[in-house]
Amino acid sequence: MADRNIMNAVQRLNSIVKRLEKVDLKNLDLSPRVLENRILTLEGYLSYLDQVGIPKIRQYLELATEKSEVMVGGEND
């Protein structure tokens, strides 16, 4: 379940960044409350990824590296 949550957070953040690239900030007309809400949402995603996602991704990378080394080592025997 946590793996899916991490991937969802990464996908949402990626989607947000792509949409932000298309926004003309000079003509952006948001109320301070809406802007603050959006900033808090982005901060929440970044915090979640920092605290949960990145350590989990690092763990997967280490596991994949270990498995790769075992497979390469097994072929050389």
Backbone bond lengths (Angstrom), bond angles and torsions (degrees), N, CA, C in turn:
res aa  C-N    CA-C-N  psi(-1)  N-CA   C-N-CA  omega(-1)  CA-C   N-CA-C  phi
1 M - - - 1.452 - - 1.532 111.27 -
2 A 1.350 116.09 -43.00 1.466 119.37 -179.06 1.523 110.90 -63.82
3 D 1.346 116.37 -35.58 1.464 119.87 179.62 1.525 110.81 -61.04
4 R 1.318 115.86 -42.90 1.466 120.23 179.80 1.526 110.23 -66.10
5 N 1.339 117.52 -38.72 1.463 120.89 178.34 1.522 111.29 -62.92
6 I 1.322 116.55 -39.83 1.461 120.66 179.07 1.520 110.10 -64.72
7 M 1.329 116.41 -46.57 1.460 119.84 179.86 1.528 111.02 -64.03
8 N 1.329 117.41 -38.77 1.467 120.55 177.02 1.523 110.68 -62.20
9 A 1.325 116.97 -42.77 1.465 120.55 179.91 1.524 110.72 -64.28
10 V 1.328 116.90 -42.01 1.467 120.71 178.34 1.523 110.05 -63.33
11 Q 1.326 116.83 -45.09 1.465 120.54 -179.97 1.521 111.53 -64.14
12 R 1.333 117.26 -41.42 1.471 120.03 179.04 1.517 110.87 -64.29
13 L 1.330 116.55 -44.42 1.458 120.44 179.69 1.525 110.36 -63.05
14 N 1.314 117.21 -42.31 1.464 121.49 177.31 1.523 110.70 -60.90
15 S 1.314 116.80 -43.20 1.465 121.68 178.51 1.525 111.04 -62.74
16 I 1.318 116.49 -42.53 1.466 121.15 179.76 1.528 110.27 -62.99
17 V 1.323 116.34 -45.16 1.466 120.36 -179.43 1.526 110.47 -62.32
18 K 1.338 117.12 -42.62 1.467 120.15 178.90 1.524 111.04 -62.88
19 R 1.336 117.11 -40.44 1.467 119.74 178.69 1.522 110.78 -67.91
20 L 1.326 117.39 -37.28 1.464 120.56 179.38 1.524 111.65 -63.75
21 E 1.326 116.68 -33.32 1.465 120.14 179.24 1.523 111.38 -63.36
22 K 1.320 117.74 -26.01 1.463 122.33 -177.90 1.532 112.92 -89.27
23 V 1.320 117.07 -10.99 1.465 121.13 -174.88 1.527 110.29 -82.28
24 D 1.319 115.42 134.36 1.461 121.36 174.20 1.528 107.37 -87.49
25 L 1.314 116.51 101.47 1.461 121.21 -174.09 1.526 112.79 -65.63
26 K 1.320 117.23 -23.85 1.462 120.02 179.86 1.524 111.60 -68.74
27 N 1.321 116.67 -30.25 1.465 120.76 -178.75 1.529 112.71 -104.58
28 L 1.314 116.83 13.87 1.458 121.33 -178.72 1.523 109.57 -74.45
29 D 1.312 115.73 125.77 1.464 120.51 -178.49 1.526 109.01 -126.95
30 L 1.326 115.81 86.14 1.460 121.37 178.27 1.519 108.94 -117.26
31 S 1.302 115.20 146.15 1.458 118.35 175.77 1.528 108.23 -70.29
32 P 1.313 117.49 154.64 1.467 120.03 178.97 1.535 112.23 -56.03
33 R 1.320 116.59 -35.50 1.468 120.21 -179.39 1.534 111.15 -66.53
34 V 1.326 117.27 -44.44 1.468 121.45 179.19 1.524 109.81 -64.91
35 L 1.316 116.71 -44.07 1.457 121.13 179.85 1.531 110.57 -61.66
36 E 1.315 116.79 -44.49 1.463 120.84 178.51 1.526 110.92 -61.92
37 N 1.330 117.09 -41.21 1.458 121.35 178.90 1.527 110.76 -61.94
38 R 1.311 117.13 -42.78 1.470 120.79 179.70 1.525 111.40 -66.59
39 I 1.319 115.93 -39.28 1.464 119.84 177.90 1.523 110.03 -63.93
40 L 1.330 117.18 -43.63 1.464 120.76 178.60 1.525 111.42 -62.24
41 T 1.324 117.07 -37.91 1.463 120.76 177.87 1.524 110.60 -63.37
42 L 1.326 116.80 -46.90 1.465 120.39 178.01 1.526 111.26 -62.04
43 E 1.325 116.70 -42.16 1.459 119.97 178.04 1.526 110.73 -61.28
44 G 1.331 116.48 -37.86 1.458 120.86 178.44 1.521 111.80 -63.18
45 Y 1.338 117.00 -46.08 1.467 120.46 178.09 1.525 110.81 -62.37
46 L 1.323 116.91 -44.90 1.459 120.15 -179.39 1.524 111.43 -63.97
47 S 1.321 116.73 -40.98 1.457 120.85 178.49 1.525 111.12 -63.56
48 Y 1.329 116.55 -44.46 1.469 121.06 179.15 1.524 110.44 -61.25
49 L 1.323 116.39 -45.79 1.461 119.40 179.68 1.524 111.18 -64.37
50 D 1.320 117.13 -38.64 1.456 121.29 -179.82 1.524 111.12 -66.47
51 Q 1.324 116.86 -44.02 1.461 120.98 -175.21 1.520 113.61 -82.21
52 V 1.325 117.90 -34.93 1.462 121.61 -173.58 1.524 111.88 -115.91
53 G 1.308 116.31 -49.37 1.460 120.60 -171.76 1.511 114.47 -66.76
54 I 1.311 117.29 -51.27 1.459 120.44 -176.03 1.527 111.56 -64.13
55 P 1.344 119.83 -45.38 1.467 118.39 175.88 1.533 112.86 -59.70
56 K 1.324 116.90 -38.36 1.466 120.48 179.82 1.525 110.41 -67.95
57 I 1.324 117.29 -42.77 1.462 121.00 177.97 1.528 110.03 -63.29
58 R 1.327 116.80 -40.30 1.463 121.29 177.50 1.533 110.29 -61.20
59 Q 1.337 115.78 -41.12 1.465 121.32 178.41 1.532 110.40 -62.08
60 Y 1.334 117.32 -44.22 1.465 121.01 178.04 1.527 111.20 -62.73
61 L 1.319 116.36 -41.00 1.458 120.76 179.86 1.526 110.68 -62.77
62 E 1.333 116.53 -44.08 1.462 120.28 178.32 1.524 110.94 -62.93
63 L 1.323 117.07 -42.28 1.459 121.56 178.72 1.529 110.74 -63.26
64 A 1.321 116.70 -43.80 1.464 120.71 178.87 1.524 110.86 -64.11
65 T 1.323 117.06 -39.00 1.461 121.17 178.65 1.520 110.45 -64.91
66 E 1.342 116.35 -43.53 1.464 120.33 178.24 1.526 110.92 -61.28
67 K 1.323 117.06 -45.41 1.466 120.60 179.99 1.521 110.76 -63.93
68 S 1.315 116.71 -38.93 1.461 121.11 179.24 1.522 110.37 -64.02
69 E 1.325 116.70 -42.14 1.464 121.03 179.61 1.518 110.68 -65.61
70 V 1.329 117.81 -38.75 1.460 121.79 178.22 1.520 109.88 -64.86
71 M 1.339 116.98 -43.47 1.467 120.55 -179.59 1.525 110.90 -64.81
72 V 1.313 117.41 -43.10 1.462 121.22 179.62 1.521 109.44 -66.54
73 G 1.313 117.16 -42.15 1.464 121.33 178.50 1.513 111.62 -63.85
74 G 1.318 117.78 -37.43 1.461 121.92 179.88 1.511 112.45 -68.50
75 E 1.314 117.73 -31.01 1.464 121.33 -179.67 1.527 111.65 -74.46
76 N 1.322 116.54 -24.94 1.462 120.21 -177.56 1.517 112.63 -86.16
77 D 1.306 118.42 -8.10 1.470 121.37 -178.27 1.486 112.35 -74.68
